[in-house]
Amino acid sequence: MTHVDTLVLDGSEVRAVHWEAGDQTGGGTVSVVFAAACVRRDVRAPTEAATSRQASAWGHMKPLTLHLHGVAPASDENTATCEPAGDLRDALGALSDGEVRYAEQAWRTLPLPCHVNAPVTLSLRFRAGQEWVWQGQGLTVQPEADSHFFESYAC
């Protein structure tokens, strides 16, 4: 049996958001660290076609970190983009919505692993009411070597 994992932003729990400054030309990196990322795991028998699914399980994966690369620091202090514009300590808790905009598409789920090397916009809306929007030049989210999937019906 093989499996295909999909990150579902809605329902995921964010533990922290970090800003790492980059150079003047490359921009910085926003890292979204999930305390428990909501994941759909589709299980497929080895003989099934790639589009055929045998079963799906919902659960959480941790640790998991999403990296948005090439983010320019905010120039307007009233804009919730990234430091120094906002206090990133407020960017934690359960997500009520989220999406990645790439070209004309809006993704609320991302395949794991996911690598996009093009301009994207990441929007996260927290159940507590905060909304954060960052624009970057690429996005990466990949399970880490010690990531584990825990089946759950809470997603």
N, C-alpha and C positions, 0 to 999 in steps of 0.2 A: 504494500500500500504506500502511496505517496500522498503528500498533502500540499495544499496551496493556502497560504495565509493572507488575509486581507485586514489591514488596519482600518477600523471604523472610528472616526474622530468623535462623533456624538457618543457620549457615554464613557469616554476615556477619562482617566484621572491624571491630571498634570501635577507632578511633584515640584517642579521648578522650571524657570526659564532663565537661561544665561545668555549674556551678550559678550562676545569676544571681539574686540576691535581688530580690524585688519589694517592693511596699508591704505593709502589714499586712493589708489586705483582699483584695488580688489574688493573693498568694502569688508564689513565684518561678518560674523556668523551668529545667528540666533539659534540656540539649541533648546529644544523643548524636551524635557526629561519626563517621561511618563512614570507615575507610580504604579499604574495598572492600565495598560493600553487595551482597549476593547478590540478583540480580534475574532474574525470568523474564520474557521478552519474547514476547508473543503477537502474531504478525503476521497481519493480516487484509486480504484484498482489499477494495477500496472497495465492491464490489457485494454482499459477504457480509453476512448478518444480524449484529447485534451479539453474539449468542451463539455464532456459528459461528467457529471458529478454523482458520486455514489451516496455521500452523506455530508452533512454540515454540522459542525459543533461551534457553539459560541463560548467564548471565555476571555481570559486576560493573559497578556504576555508582559513579562518584566524580566530584566530591565529592557527598556527600549527608548531610544532617543532619536528625535527628528532634527536634522540640521538644515537650516536655510542659509545658503552661502551668498556672498556678494551683496549684503545688506548695507545700504548707506545709512549713517547715523541721521537721526531726525534733526531738522533745522528749526522746526517750529515746536516750541515747548508745549503747545496745546494739542499736539498730535500724538496719539498713542501708538507710535511705531516701534521705537526701541530707545535705549539709553542715549542721551540723558533725558529724553522726552517724558519718560514715565518710570514709575517704580515697578520694576519687574517682579518684586516680591509679591505684588498683587496678582500676578499671573499664575495662580495655582488653584487646584480644586477640580471639580467635575466639569466636563464640557457639555453644554447643551446643544452646540452646533459647531461646525468647523468645515472649512473647505480649502482646497488648493485650486487656484485659477491658473490655467495654462492655456495660452492662446485663447480660443473661444470656449474652452471646456471648463466646467466646474466639477471637481472631484470631491466627494464627501468620504470616499474610501480610497485607500492606497494599497496597491499590492506590496507584499513584503518579500524580497527587498524592493525598494523603489529608488531610482536614480533619474533625476531630470536635470539636464544641462541646458536650461533655457530660462528666460525670465518667467517668474511665477509670483503669485501673491498668496500668502498664507493668512487666513482669517480664523481666529479662534474666539468663540463666544462661551463664556463661563456661566454656569447656573447661578452664580452670585451676581451676575449682571455685567461684569467687565467684558469688553470686546477689544481684542488686539488684532492689528493688521500690519503685516510686514511685507515688503516687496524685496525680492532677491533675484539673483542670477542663476540659482540652481537649488535643488533640494535632494537630500539623501535621507533615507530611513531604512535601516537594516538591522535585523535581529543580531544581538551581540553573541559572542561565543557562549556566554553563560545565561542566555535568555531561556525562559521556560514558559510553556503554555499551560494554563490552568483552566480546565473546562468549568463553565459557570453558565447559569441562565439569567444573570443579572444584566447583560449587555442589551 
